C-alpha cells in the first residue's frame, strides 16, 4: 500500500523546470516538454539600429513633404496662370464683342450708303435720259429752223415767199409736193411717203422707222415744204450720204439716192399732185421714259 507522502517541491511543475532539457536561446513549455518544437525568441534590436531606422523614416518623410510642397507650389502657379488666361479670355471676348458691334454698325452704314447710292444713280440716270431727250428735241428744233431759214432765203432769192407759208398751210392741208422714198437695198421694193416733218431712225418713235443695226436711233431729220425737201444728219454714227457724198445738211432733188447706214433710198418727187400731207408731229421735249439712251449703231466697215 502506498504511503501518501504529501505535497512536495518535486510535484510543482514550476519547481521542476530546472530538470527540463533546455537549450541555449530556447524556451520550452514544461507541460509539452516531451513533444514540443523549440521556438526561437525574437531578437531584441539595439538602440543604435532603432535610431538609424528612425532617422531614415524621418528623412523619407521630409523628402515626401518636400515633394508635396513642390506639387502644391506647381498647382498654385498653374492656378495663377489659369486665372490669368481666364482674365485674358474675358478681355478678348469683350474686345471681340465690341468689334462685332462696330462691324454691325459699319455694315448698316454701308447698306444705307449703298441704298443712297442706288437712289442717286437712279436719279442720275433719269436726269441723263431727260438731258438726252431734251438734246434730241433741241437738235430737231434747230434742224427745222435751219431748214425753214434755208427755204426762206431761197424763196427770197427767187423773189417770192414759200407758197405753203404764205397761204398758211398747216396740218392736214394740201401741199404742192408729193414725195416718197423708194427702198433700193431690200429684196422687195418698199416706199415711204414723206411728211412735212419726219424723223428717220431705228427708234420706234421715229416717223420713218428703219429696222437696221447700222442705223442710229435718231439718224436724220427730213423737212418738206411746198418747194423744197431738206435732210439733215442728227449726229448719227454712220452718217448720211446723198449720191455717195457724206453730208450734214442738204436740199434734195428728184432722183437723189440717200444712204442711211446700210439702207438706200431713192427720192421720187411728183410736183403738183395736191396730196394731203399727214399732220406734223409737234416738237416737244420727250419724257425721260419715252426716249431711253442707247448706244449708236455699229460703224460701217
Backbone torsions as a table, in degrees:
resi	resn	phi	psi	omega
1	UNK	NA	133.7	-176.1
2	UNK	-78.5	149.2	-179.2
3	UNK	-104.7	129.3	178.5
4	UNK	-78.9	114.8	-177.5
5	UNK	-91.3	-2.2	-177.9
6	UNK	83.3	-178.2	-176.2
7	UNK	-83.9	136.8	178.3
8	UNK	-134.3	174.0	-177.8
9	UNK	-67.6	-21.6	179.7
10	UNK	-72.1	-23.7	179.9
11	UNK	-81.3	-12.9	-178.3
12	UNK	-83.1	120.5	-178.7
13	UNK	-62.2	-34.4	-179.7
14	UNK	-66.0	-31.6	-178.7
15	UNK	-78.3	-15.6	-176.5
16	UNK	-95.9	9.7	-177.6
17	UNK	-65.7	-25.0	-178.6
18	UNK	-74.3	-14.4	-179.2
19	UNK	-97.8	-3.5	176.8
20	UNK	-80.3	147.4	177.5
21	UNK	-69.5	125.4	-177.9
22	UNK	-121.7	143.2	175.0
23	UNK	-115.8	156.2	-178.8
24	UNK	-65.7	129.7	176.8
25	UNK	77.6	16.6	-179.8
26	UNK	-125.7	155.7	177.5
27	UNK	-125.0	130.5	-176.3
28	UNK	-123.0	126.9	176.6
29	UNK	-72.6	128.5	-175.9
30	UNK	-66.2	-26.5	-178.3
31	UNK	-72.1	-25.4	-178.2
32	UNK	-123.0	37.0	-173.5
33	UNK	-70.8	-24.1	-175.3
34	UNK	-80.2	-33.9	-174.3
35	UNK	-122.1	5.5	-178.2
36	UNK	-81.8	149.8	177.1
37	UNK	-89.0	131.9	-179.0
38	UNK	-62.1	137.6	178.7
39	UNK	-108.8	136.5	178.1
40	UNK	-82.7	134.7	177.7
41	UNK	-75.3	137.9	179.6
42	UNK	-62.3	138.6	-179.2
43	UNK	-71.4	143.1	178.9
44	UNK	-92.1	114.7	-178.8
45	UNK	-67.0	158.0	-179.7
46	UNK	-85.5	164.0	-179.9
47	UNK	-64.9	-35.5	-179.7
48	UNK	-65.7	-43.0	178.9
49	UNK	-64.7	-40.4	178.1
50	UNK	-64.5	-38.0	179.0
51	UNK	-65.8	-42.9	178.1
52	UNK	-62.6	-41.9	179.5
53	UNK	-64.3	-38.5	177.8
54	UNK	-65.1	-40.8	177.6
55	UNK	-63.0	-38.9	178.9
56	UNK	-64.2	-44.1	179.3
57	UNK	-63.3	-41.5	178.4
58	UNK	-63.1	-40.5	179.1
59	UNK	-64.6	-43.0	177.8
60	UNK	-63.9	-40.6	178.3
61	UNK	-63.2	-40.9	177.9
62	UNK	-63.5	-39.0	178.4
63	UNK	-65.4	-42.6	178.5
64	UNK	-62.9	-42.1	178.4
65	UNK	-63.0	-39.4	178.0
66	UNK	-62.8	-41.4	178.1
67	UNK	-64.1	-41.2	178.7
68	UNK	-63.0	-42.2	178.2
69	UNK	-63.0	-39.8	178.3
70	UNK	-64.2	-41.6	178.4
71	UNK	-64.2	-42.2	177.4
72	UNK	-61.9	-40.7	177.3
73	UNK	-64.1	-40.2	178.8
74	UNK	-65.3	-41.0	177.3
75	UNK	-64.1	-39.9	178.3
76	UNK	-63.8	-42.5	178.4
77	UNK	-64.6	-42.2	178.0
78	UNK	-64.4	-38.1	177.5
79	UNK	-64.6	-40.2	177.7
80	UNK	-64.1	-43.5	177.9
81	UNK	-63.0	-40.2	178.7
82	UNK	-63.7	-41.4	178.2
83	UNK	-65.1	-38.4	176.6
84	UNK	-63.8	-41.4	178.0
85	UNK	-65.6	-37.2	176.7
86	UNK	-64.3	-42.5	177.1
87	UNK	-62.4	-43.8	178.7
88	UNK	-63.9	-39.3	179.1
89	UNK	-64.0	-41.5	176.9
90	UNK	-62.9	-41.2	178.4
91	UNK	-63.1	-43.6	179.2
92	UNK	-64.7	-39.5	179.0
93	UNK	-64.7	-38.6	177.4
94	UNK	-66.6	-43.5	178.2
95	UNK	-62.9	-40.1	178.3
96	UNK	-64.1	-40.1	177.7
97	UNK	-62.1	-40.4	177.7
98	UNK	-65.3	-41.2	177.6
99	UNK	-62.6	-41.2	179.4
100	UNK	-63.2	-42.7	177.7
101	UNK	-62.3	-43.3	178.6
102	UNK	-63.1	-40.1	178.8
103	UNK	-64.4	-39.5	178.5
104	UNK	-64.7	-41.8	177.2
105	UNK	-63.3	-43.6	179.3
106	UNK	-64.2	-39.4	178.6
107	UNK	-64.9	-41.7	177.5
108	UNK	-63.6	-39.4	178.2
109	UNK	-65.8	-40.9	179.2
110	UNK	-64.2	-42.5	178.1
111	UNK	-61.7	-41.0	178.6
112	UNK	-64.0	-45.1	178.8
113	UNK	-63.4	-36.4	179.2
114	UNK	-65.8	-42.6	177.5
115	UNK	-63.9	-41.6	178.1
116	UNK	-62.8	-40.6	178.7
117	UNK	-63.9	-38.8	177.1
118	UNK	-62.5	-42.4	178.0
119	UNK	-64.3	-44.0	178.4
120	UNK	-61.9	-41.2	179.6
121	UNK	-63.1	-41.1	177.5
122	UNK	-63.1	-41.1	177.9
123	UNK	-64.1	-41.6	179.6
124	UNK	-64.1	-41.5	177.8
125	UNK	-63.1	-41.0	178.9
126	UNK	-62.9	-44.7	179.3
127	UNK	-65.1	-38.3	179.6
128	UNK	-65.7	-41.4	178.1
129	UNK	-64.9	-40.3	177.4
130	UNK	-63.5	-39.5	178.8
131	UNK	-65.2	-41.9	178.1
132	UNK	-62.6	-42.3	179.3
133	UNK	-63.8	-42.3	178.5
134	UNK	-65.9	-39.3	177.0
135	UNK	-63.2	-41.1	178.4
136	UNK	-63.7	-43.8	178.6
137	UNK	-63.8	-40.6	178.9
138	UNK	-65.2	-39.7	177.5
139	UNK	-62.3	-42.1	177.6
140	UNK	-63.5	-42.6	178.9
141	UNK	-62.0	-45.5	-179.8
142	UNK	-62.8	-42.5	178.9
143	UNK	-62.9	-40.1	179.9
144	UNK	-66.8	-40.6	178.5
145	UNK	-63.9	-43.9	179.3
146	UNK	-62.6	-40.0	179.1
147	UNK	-64.3	-42.4	178.8
148	UNK	-65.7	-39.7	177.7
149	UNK	-64.5	-42.1	179.3
150	UNK	-63.7	-41.8	178.6
151	UNK	-65.9	-38.5	178.5
152	UNK	-64.9	-43.8	178.8
153	UNK	-64.0	-38.5	179.4
154	UNK	-67.6	-39.2	178.3
155	UNK	-66.6	-39.3	178.5
156	UNK	-66.7	-36.9	178.0
157	UNK	-66.3	-26.9	176.5
158	UNK	-85.6	-5.0	176.8
159	UNK	85.4	15.6	178.6
160	UNK	-151.7	151.8	179.2
161	UNK	-80.2	157.4	177.4
162	UNK	-59.6	136.6	-176.1
163	UNK	-61.7	-45.9	-176.6
164	UNK	-62.5	-39.2	-178.3
165	UNK	-73.0	-39.1	-178.8
166	UNK	-68.2	-37.1	-178.3
167	UNK	-84.0	-3.6	-179.8
168	UNK	69.8	34.3	-179.8
169	UNK	-65.3	136.0	-178.1
170	UNK	-130.7	-157.0	-177.9
171	UNK	-65.2	129.6	176.5
172	UNK	84.6	-5.3	178.4
173	UNK	-86.8	161.0	-177.8
174	UNK	-73.4	142.7	175.8
175	UNK	-122.0	168.8	-174.9
176	UNK	-90.0	-5.1	-178.5
177	UNK	-118.3	137.9	171.0
178	UNK	-126.3	106.0	-173.7
179	UNK	-126.7	156.1	178.8
180	UNK	-151.8	153.6	174.0
181	UNK	-96.8	129.8	177.1
182	UNK	-107.3	122.9	-178.0
183	UNK	-70.9	130.4	-177.1
184	UNK	-107.5	-26.2	-172.8
185	UNK	-90.9	-10.1	-178.6
186	UNK	-80.5	167.6	177.9
187	UNK	-71.4	-31.4	176.9
188	UNK	-123.7	142.7	-178.0
189	UNK	-69.5	133.5	175.9
190	UNK	-133.4	149.6	-176.5
191	UNK	-122.4	151.3	176.3
192	UNK	-129.4	114.0	178.4
193	UNK	-72.0	130.5	-176.4
194	UNK	-81.6	143.7	177.2
195	UNK	-107.7	172.5	-178.0
196	UNK	-64.4	-33.7	176.0
197	UNK	-141.1	121.6	-171.1
198	UNK	-143.8	125.7	173.2
199	UNK	-90.0	138.8	-178.4
200	UNK	-118.5	127.8	178.5
201	UNK	174.3	-173.0	-177.5
202	UNK	-88.4	-15.9	-178.0
203	UNK	-67.5	143.9	-178.9
204	UNK	-62.2	-25.3	-178.0
205	UNK	-80.7	-4.4	-179.3
206	UNK	-73.5	143.1	179.5
207	UNK	-65.9	-33.6	175.2
208	UNK	-116.0	99.9	-175.3
209	UNK	-90.5	129.7	177.7
210	UNK	-121.3	115.1	-178.2
211	UNK	-86.8	85.3	179.8
212	UNK	-152.7	135.2	179.8
213	UNK	-69.3	-16.5	178.3
214	UNK	-82.1	-7.0	-179.2
215	UNK	-103.1	134.0	178.8
216	UNK	-71.5	166.0	-179.2
217	UNK	-60.5	-45.7	172.6
218	UNK	-124.5	94.1	-169.1
219	UNK	-85.5	-48.7	-174.6
220	UNK	-149.0	162.9	176.4
221	UNK	-123.0	131.5	179.6
222	UNK	-118.2	128.3	179.3
223	UNK	-124.4	132.1	-177.2
224	UNK	-129.8	133.6	171.7
225	UNK	-119.6	-160.0	-175.6
226	UNK	-71.5	-15.2	-176.4
227	UNK	-122.2	-36.0	-168.6
228	UNK	-126.1	159.2	172.3
229	UNK	-128.5	122.4	-177.7
230	UNK	-119.3	137.8	175.9
231	UNK	-122.0	141.1	-178.4
232	UNK	-136.9	136.8	177.9
233	UNK	-76.0	130.5	178.5
234	UNK	-97.2	50.0	178.8
235	UNK	55.1	46.9	179.7
236	UNK	-75.4	166.9	-179.1
237	UNK	-72.3	-46.9	-175.2
238	UNK	-98.9	-0.9	172.4
239	UNK	76.6	178.5	178.7
240	UNK	-120.8	129.6	178.9
241	UNK	-116.5	134.5	174.7
242	UNK	-118.6	114.7	-177.2
243	UNK	56.3	38.7	176.3
244	UNK	84.4	-1.6	-178.5
245	UNK	-111.7	129.6	-178.2
246	UNK	-73.9	132.6	-177.0
247	UNK	-131.0	162.4	171.4
248	UNK	-105.6	-33.4	176.7
249	UNK	-158.7	133.7	-177.0
250	UNK	-160.4	146.1	171.3
251	UNK	-78.7	140.0	-177.5
252	UNK	-101.7	149.9	176.6
253	UNK	-118.8	164.0	179.6
254	UNK	-61.0	129.6	178.7
255	UNK	92.7	-5.4	178.7
256	UNK	-64.0	143.2	176.7
257	UNK	-101.9	119.6	-178.5
258	UNK	-107.1	127.4	-179.6
259	UNK	-112.8	124.2	177.8
260	UNK	-121.4	101.9	-173.6
261	UNK	65.1	-118.3	177.2
262	UNK	-100.8	-1.1	-179.1
263	UNK	-92.2	135.0	179.8
264	UNK	-121.7	138.5	-179.2
265	UNK	-135.5	147.8	173.4
266	UNK	-110.2	136.0	-179.3
267	UNK	-88.4	123.0	175.0
268	UNK	-113.6	119.8	-179.1
269	UNK	-113.0	132.2	176.8
270	UNK	-123.0	91.2	-176.7
271	UNK	-69.9	150.4	175.6
272	UNK	74.0	13.5	-178.4
273	UNK	-76.9	-16.5	177.3
274	UNK	57.3	39.8	178.5
275	UNK	-77.7	150.4	177.9
276	UNK	-83.5	120.3	-176.8
277	UNK	-81.4	144.9	176.3
278	UNK	-64.4	155.6	-179.7
279	UNK	-66.8	134.7	179.5
280	UNK	-70.4	153.6	177.9
281	UNK	-83.8	128.8	-179.3
282	UNK	-65.1	137.3	179.7
283	UNK	-87.0	114.2	-179.9
284	UNK	-147.4	154.3	177.9
285	UNK	-58.5	131.8	-177.8
286	UNK	-82.6	136.7	179.2
287	UNK	-62.5	149.3	-178.6
288	UNK	-58.1	-30.5	-179.1
289	UNK	-75.4	-21.5	-174.8
290	UNK	-78.1	-37.7	-177.8
291	UNK	-120.2	111.5	178.4
292	UNK	-96.6	139.8	179.9
293	UNK	-65.4	140.2	-179.0
294	UNK	-144.7	145.5	178.2
295	UNK	-65.4	142.9	179.3
296	UNK	-64.5	163.9	-179.0
297	UNK	-65.3	160.2	-177.8
298	UNK	-66.7	140.6	179.1
299	UNK	-65.2	148.8	178.0
300	UNK	-76.9	142.1	178.2
301	UNK	-81.7	NA	NA
